[in-house]
Amino acid sequence: MATLSSNMTRSSSTDSSALSNILVGAAVEDDGVSGRMPLSTPPTSVNDNDSIDSAKSHVHALNPVEEETSRRPKRARTGLSTYNVKSLLDAQEQAGSSRSRNASGLTGRTLVDEEDDGAFLGKKDVDSTPMGWEPTELPPRPAKVQRRPSVKDRVKKAASKVVGSVLGKRGRDAMEAGKRKLGMGEVEESPKQSKILKELDMGPKGVLDELDLSDDEFAMPPPRPAKRAKIEDDDTAMKLSKPTAPPLKIYDGKRMKKWQREGLYVGQNAGMDPTKKGGRKKLQKQRPGTAGSDGTGTSEANETQVDDSKTDDTKQTDSKAESERTFMTLPMFNYLDKTRDFTIPFDIYAPTLRKGDEKPKDWTKVNKNRLVGEAKEIWEREKLPNSVCVCASPAAGEQGCEEDCLNRIMQYECTDDNCRLPAEACSNRAFSELAARMKKGGSFDVGVEVIKTSNRGFGVRSCRTYSPGQIIMEYTGEIVTEGECQRRMREEYTDKQCYYLMELERGFIIDGTKGSRARFINHSCSPNCEVRMVRVDNTPRMAVFAGENGVMTGEELTYDYNFDNFGASKQVCHCGAADCRGFLSKRLNANERKKMAKEENERKRKAAEEAQKNAESEARKKRAQTDRGANWRGWVAVDDPETKERLKAEKKEREENEKNSTRAKRLAARRQSLPAAGTAEKPAVLKKKNSSRRKTTHLEPKPTEEEAITGAEDTSLTKSTSLTNTETRTISNGSKFHEELDDRPSTALAHTSISTIVRKTEVSISTTETQEDEAPLIDLAPSAIETEQLAPLKPVNTTMTEISRPTSQGTEASAAPSKHVEAAKSGLSRTASKGKEALKSVGEAFKNSFRGGSVSSGSGAPKLKQSTLSFGKAN
Ligand SMILES: C[S@@+](CC[C@H](N)C(=O)[O-])C[C@H]1O[C@@H](n2cnc3c(N)ncnc32)[C@H](O)[C@@H]1O
């Protein structure tokens, strides 16, 4: 067994810190090198597997068998004990637990403590080893171990480079002084800066307290210089600093919207929502009167020049729009489980078709017009001579061939043959612009896509912005004659819901069934596009142009179909415009609109009347149903003889019952107690001479159902019955009123009397007229009318005087009714039931007497004197 020496050695085979095999009390005899004392160095690192396994090695060392297998150098192994490094590590941890760890996660401290200025492992540390030995003598101080500088050290070093001579002095005062010394000048501290400096100043060991923290370091990093911004001289710098925007055009003294030529969202501002109708208006409000180029090419020089003319206002608006452009915030976690609507910022929204979006079937895309059949021959014969425009060269930065260009007015596109201006200075070359765009062929250049709408089939959406009047796409298809078009409609398209026919010019029609995307453009009464014909190289072509407000990215393209409806049926319009005409119909001029409005009003009035009538009849039906009561069994066909029989029997039974009822008996008794007709005393009112006329009107309830049924069989009888009953009922119910009437002509009175009889089922009006110079009349005494509790009724004398009326036939005509009146009088005076007949004849008499004679009044004309049918109170 090897003995332990008080000397500690390090394996000579190691010369790095990683090699930390610590040998204690090397056995000299096994060493092979007698008398040579090993160098004693402390372990330098515990980050060494071999070291960690040293305990194991120790065991091995004690075991000669195992020792054979060990790979350690024989010199180091033989008869040596090692430190239990693990224990040492534990001890070290305990001693220096408050110290910081290095990047490897371990303390980074060695047994040579920096704080102790490199002092060797002290007694305290050695005590903690389980070796059970005491160092008797400390070896000489070893050379300082080289180690990697810590982060802290490196920061300090960096700081020292910055502030140079002030290194070592702590505090900002010293730093400022140093900076002054270096000629860096005084720097004003911002509040944020001073706060951070204060924090860094804390404690005597503030690591960063000597760093120079100027305002620049807190500010946002400066924008990256443009790659090409290698500024040669001041002039170039000036030029580069100017933004390169498309030129602004001044129209009517107002600036208009700026339309750029590149990018999906050119000309659109942040904050606008192309999916909302008000978006564009809002945008225009924000930027009133801003103008822009029409999207056709202008030179860079022009752009710079026009930009110079930008007012401060425009610049401010631009910078505002710029500042509005914010990044979309990241979703917060607590929003993930909530569903809510949000608007995607306009420049993130990409109107692109997605997988699975419905695509039109039965569509053959044809991007060029094709002449079909007859059309070809006629087409070639009808070539028109070319016109030439005389437009002057435009001023710098402007374009020529504007609104007053002859070619434009004549619907000709300018070409090198008919226009003297160079292409880039001419604004009337829409189709050539379109051709250039289509040649590029990118989705931005094509600029539209076909989408499925909710209620109008397919439609077309813009994938970019278009300036007002800018060409969007050509309407192409097969060019056919009118005859061929008719034939196709009759024979080929009978089962089609949509036609894609567009009149190109007189006699020619473009059938877009096989055509470009333009055929899918839907109608709107308030459209954002228009379709125009333009002759290009003498060939008429049809194209869709942006309307006067331009078109925004994502908007659906629409134009006014101005449909001529040949058939009676009109298609309902779903454009959703505020001023929608309601149908896919023709646009009307002012007069036509007026006429249409009038007709529409009339139609509405009639519809309202009809509706009211219907409502009334419904209400009547309802009322009748509720009035019928529980015994109502429904309608029966009166044509059915069985039913008729049954109804008659029922009616008879009812009448019998009524006759035998107590009420009937009471009424009969009352009737018997009345004085006989013709012998009744004069009512009080007759004694009173009254020069004024008085009219008493009784409102009568509607006829009962029974009466109605009876009425179907014998109208006149029903009327009479009704009248009699009415009179009786009216009085017994007390539902009455009377009104004082002014003097009125006797003819009117005659009318009233007639209406009393003829319209007896509705209202019964009995009129009393008293004239001083005439015979006494029978009337109700006022007291009787006003009395609440009426005395028992008695038949009263019905006196009717002769009625004379002014007719062309003279007195003969008036004599006729008087006969009937007499008859009625006698009838009435007998019994109440016979009175019905009498009244009927009276009615007839009146009717007859008025038939065929015009009523006139005059001093010599006979007067209608009196007509009274009344029941009065017996004295
Ligand atoms: C030239 S096509 C337009 C493309 C069509 N939506 C499609 O799916 O093929 C015309 C037809 O579209 C429909 N349409 C267009 N605009 C409409 C509107 N504003 N309201 C209702 N239907 C409309 C009508 O059926 C019309 O006959």
The ligand as a Tripos MOL2 file, in Angstrom:
@<TRIPOS>MOLECULE
LIG
   27    29     1     0     0
SMALL
NO_CHARGES

@<TRIPOS>ATOM
      1 C1        -72.7180   40.1820  -69.3070 C.3       1 LIG1
      2 S1        -73.3090   39.1350  -68.0800 S.3       1 LIG1
      3 C2        -72.3010   39.5000  -66.7260 C.3       1 LIG1
      4 C3        -71.6160   38.3070  -66.1940 C.3       1 LIG1
      5 C4        -72.4990   37.3760  -65.4840 C.3       1 LIG1
      6 N1        -72.7070   37.8300  -64.1300 N.3       1 LIG1
      7 C5        -71.9970   35.9550  -65.4810 C.2       1 LIG1
      8 O1        -71.9470   35.3250  -64.4490 O.co2     1 LIG1
      9 O2        -71.6310   35.4930  -66.5100 O.co2     1 LIG1
     10 C6        -74.8390   39.9210  -67.7210 C.3       1 LIG1
     11 C7        -75.6920   39.1660  -66.7760 C.3       1 LIG1
     12 O3        -75.2160   39.2380  -65.4660 O.3       1 LIG1
     13 C8        -76.2630   39.4420  -64.5560 C.3       1 LIG1
     14 N2        -76.1050   40.7640  -63.9470 N.ar      1 LIG1
     15 C9        -75.1910   41.6590  -64.2460 C.ar      1 LIG1
     16 N3        -75.3130   42.7440  -63.4740 N.ar      1 LIG1
     17 C10       -76.3490   42.5470  -62.6780 C.ar      1 LIG1
     18 C11       -76.9850   43.3150  -61.6770 C.ar      1 LIG1
     19 N4        -76.5750   44.5130  -61.3230 N.pl3     1 LIG1
     20 N5        -78.0340   42.7820  -61.0340 N.ar      1 LIG1
     21 C12       -78.4770   41.5590  -61.3560 C.ar      1 LIG1
     22 N6        -77.9250   40.7870  -62.3000 N.ar      1 LIG1
     23 C13       -76.8710   41.2720  -62.9610 C.ar      1 LIG1
     24 C14       -77.5390   39.3900  -65.3530 C.3       1 LIG1
     25 O4        -78.0030   38.0890  -65.3030 O.3       1 LIG1
     26 C15       -77.0690   39.7310  -66.7190 C.3       1 LIG1
     27 O5        -77.8810   39.1850  -67.6860 O.3       1 LIG1
@<TRIPOS>BOND
     1     1     2 1
     2     2     3 1
     3     2    10 1
     4     3     4 1
     5     4     5 1
     6     5     6 1
     7     5     7 1
     8     7     8 2
     9     7     9 1
    10    10    11 1
    11    11    12 1
    12    11    26 1
    13    12    13 1
    14    13    14 1
    15    13    24 1
    16    14    15 ar
    17    14    23 ar
    18    15    16 ar
    19    16    17 ar
    20    17    18 ar
    21    17    23 ar
    22    18    19 1
    23    18    20 ar
    24    20    21 ar
    25    21    22 ar
    26    22    23 ar
    27    24    25 1
    28    24    26 1
    29    26    27 1
@<TRIPOS>SUBSTRUCTURE
     1 LIG1         1 GROUP 0 **** ****
